[in-house]
Amino acid sequence: MLAGILGSLLGFGSSVVPAIMDGFKSKQDQKFELAKMEKVAELRKAGYTHELDMYNEMGADTEHQRLIDHDIAISQHDGVIGALQRSVRPVITYAFFILFTAIEISLLMEALDSGMTVTDSLGILWDDDTKAIFASIIAFWFGSRAIDKNREMRNKRN
C-alpha cells in the first residue's frame, strides 16, 4: 500500500515538474522579450531605425522579385494575347512620350513666336516638374538594372 501511494506521488511529481520548469522558462522568455522590446523602443526614440529599414528593404526586395516573376509569366504567353500583354507598358510609355514631346514642342514654338529667346524658353519649359517627370520615366525603365547591379556588388562584398 505504501509503495502504491509512493508510486502515485512520484508519478504525479514527475508529471508536474516539467510543467513547472516550462512555467519558469516561459517567464524568463517573456522577461527577455519585454527587455528586448524596451530596448528597441529606447533605440527608436534615440533615432535608431535599423530594424525598420531592414524590413522596408526586405519589402522592396520582395516587391521587386514579384514584379520580375510577373514579367516572366507574361513573356511566356504566345499569340495575340501574349503580345498585347507584353506591349501594354511600352505602348503607354511611347504614347505619353509622344504627347509630352508634342506639348513641349508646341509650347516652345509659341514661346519663340512671342519673341522669347531659345535659352529663355528652354529654361521655362525644362522646369523642376518636367525634370522630375523625365527622371521618373528613366528610373522606371532603367532604374531596376542599376538597383540589381548595386545589390550584386553589395552581396559580393559580404
URUR-V490035 format. One line per field, one symbol per residue. ss: DSSP state (H for helix, E for strand, L for the rest). phi: phi as a letter, one per 20 degrees, with the letter a starting at -180 (. if undefined). burial: b if it has 9 or more other C-alpha atoms within 8 Angstrom, else e. A space follows every 50 residues. Layout:
ss=???
phi=???
burial=???
This chain:
ss=LHHHHHHHHHHHHHHHHHHHHHHHHHHHHHHHHHHHHHHHHHHHHLLLLH HHHHHHHHHHHHHHHHHHHHHHHHHLLLHHHHHHHHHHHHHHHHHHHHHH HHHHHHHHHHHHHLLLLHHHHHHHHLLHHHHHHHHHHHHHHHHHHHHHHH HHHHHHHL
phi=.fffffffffffffeegffffffffffffffffffffffffffffenecg fffffffffffffffffffffffffefdnfffffffegfffffffffffg fffffffffffffeoffffffffffeefffffffffffffedffffffff fffffffe
burial=eeeeeeeeeeeeeeeeeeeeeeeeeeeeeeeeeeeeeeeeeebbeeeeee eeeeeeeeeeeeeeeeeeeeeeebeebeeeebbeebeeeeeeeeeeeeee eeebeebbeebbeeebeeeebbeebbeeebbeeeeeebbeeebbeeeeee eeeeeeee
